[in-house]
Amino acid sequence: MSSAFKDRVLSHIDHVKKNGALCSTEETTKQALILPLLDILGFSAFDPSKIKAEYQADFPGAKAGERVDYALFCNGLPVMYVEAKPYGEKLDNHCPQLSRYFNASPEVAVSAITNGREWRFFTDLTNKNVMDKSPFLTIDLLDITENDIQQLNRFRHDQFQPESLRVLAEESIYLTSFTKAIIDSLRDVDQDFVKYVANRANVERQLNQRFVESITPLVRQAVEQSVSAMVVSGLSAPIREVTEQGENNSQGNDSSTDDLVVDPANPRIITTPAERMIFDNAKLVLGDEADIQAKDTESYFSILFQGKTNRWLLRYYDGKQRPTIQFPFQLSDQSKAEITRAGLEIGSGEQVIIDRPENLLRLPGLLFDALSYASNNENFRRK
């Protein structure tokens, strides 16, 4: 996946955030939100060899005047149908004509229904040439992940491979089922799971009913400790030995995970050394008299004025390939000039790329502007 494609997708997401609520009709949603994303995928609305609007196919059972909003073409054949809905409409059910068109077109591998924000993709895993009732992939542009962008990349005109997408669909279904089974097993430890763990642990005891019941609480505790250890160190990293009290019992010198701080109330919130350094650098610039506090979330690390979540000075996104910070105001020409003089880049959504936490020290003017903005009550009065 090219960085140019990713940047275009992220730019489109910003566009959806700013303009989605204005798209109250289906036609506006098509023009403002759906066609731009199809264009990013290489299906230009100005190229009738790649996309045809209000597509009407000729097959037995087709109703008079029944059309699909868009048919996407590769090498002269339709490969994907798209049905559009207004931005605010929920996608609980897909349209019957979308199923009929899909079922009557063996060369079409995928169909989709979208309201410009959420995209649901369907194929025919259950019965060949019969559109599945459930989507194999759902992408919410306002809650998108790196993996979602990689999956979108596979729908590009120059990457479109029907069989590859069917494999993707099958893998997605299996992954969802396996994930649910694992989560259910870990949340509700049953006797089969306890026996499985005991056998894997080479417990030299007969696994009768009484013994299994006696070790079930220990297995539950072991599950909690194992999940916590994997959250900190990562699934692929070796898990160091744990004592009965749950403390690290390794004598090694590896401290790569010791600097990570896991929120005991939510193990998915992990504060990294880089995030703490961002806060330390902000305090270094603003001084000890600045009433600021740090707060970490699953999505970003923020610095707050007086601990108020709505009065944030900046948000730091450490999970990206290139970490960024976002300020609570639109960047002025003067702010952009300061960023340029500091030798830093402005990414999509006016987020400033911060490859290293110490680069924040190059932006003292913006930090003071953010503190002034967050401490000004006029910015938070109801209009």
Stockholm file with secondary structure:
# STOCKHOLM 1.0

chainA/1-383         MSSAFKDRVLSHIDHVKKNGALCSTEETTKQALILPLLDILGFSAFDPSKIKAEYQADFPGAKAGERVDYALFCNGLPVMYVEAKPYGEKLDNHCPQLSRYFNASPEVAVSAITNGREWRFFTDLTNKNVMDKSPFLTIDLLDITENDIQQLNRFRHDQFQPESLRVLAEESIYLTSFTKAIIDSLRDVDQDFVKYVANRANVERQLNQRFVESITPLVRQAVEQSVSAMVVSGLSAPIREVTEQGENNSQGNDSSTDDLVVDPANPRIITTPAERMIFDNAKLVLGDEADIQAKDTESYFSILFQGKTNRWLLRYYDGKQRPTIQFPFQLSDQSKAEITRAGLEIGSGEQVIIDRPENLLRLPGLLFDALSYASNNENFRRK
#=GR chainA/1-383 SS CCHHHHHHHHHHHHHHHHHGGGCCSHHHHIIIIIHHHHHHTTCCTTCTTTEEEEECCCCTTCCTTCCEEEEEEETTEEEEEEEECCTTCCCSSCCHHHHHHHHTCTTCCEEEEECSSEEEEECCSSBTTBCCSSCSEEEEGGGCCHHHHHHHHTTSTTTCCHHHHHHHHHHHHHHHHHHHHHHHHHHSCCHHHHHHHHHHTTCCSCCCHHHHHHHHHHHHHHHHHHHHHHHHHCTTSCCCCBCTTSCBCCCSCCCTTTTCEEETTEEEEEECHHHHHHHHHHHHHHCTTSCEEEEECSSCEEEEETTCTTSEEEEEECSSSSCEEECSSCCCHHHHHHHHHTTCCBCGGGCEECSSGGGGGGCHHHHHHHHHHHHCGGGGSCC
#=GC SS_cons         CCHHHHHHHHHHHHHHHHHGGGCCSHHHHIIIIIHHHHHHTTCCTTCTTTEEEEECCCCTTCCTTCCEEEEEEETTEEEEEEEECCTTCCCSSCCHHHHHHHHTCTTCCEEEEECSSEEEEECCSSBTTBCCSSCSEEEEGGGCCHHHHHHHHTTSTTTCCHHHHHHHHHHHHHHHHHHHHHHHHHHSCCHHHHHHHHHHTTCCSCCCHHHHHHHHHHHHHHHHHHHHHHHHHCTTSCCCCBCTTSCBCCCSCCCTTTTCEEETTEEEEEECHHHHHHHHHHHHHHCTTSCEEEEECSSCEEEEETTCTTSEEEEEECSSSSCEEECSSCCCHHHHHHHHHTTCCBCGGGCEECSSGGGGGGCHHHHHHHHHHHHCGGGGSCC
//
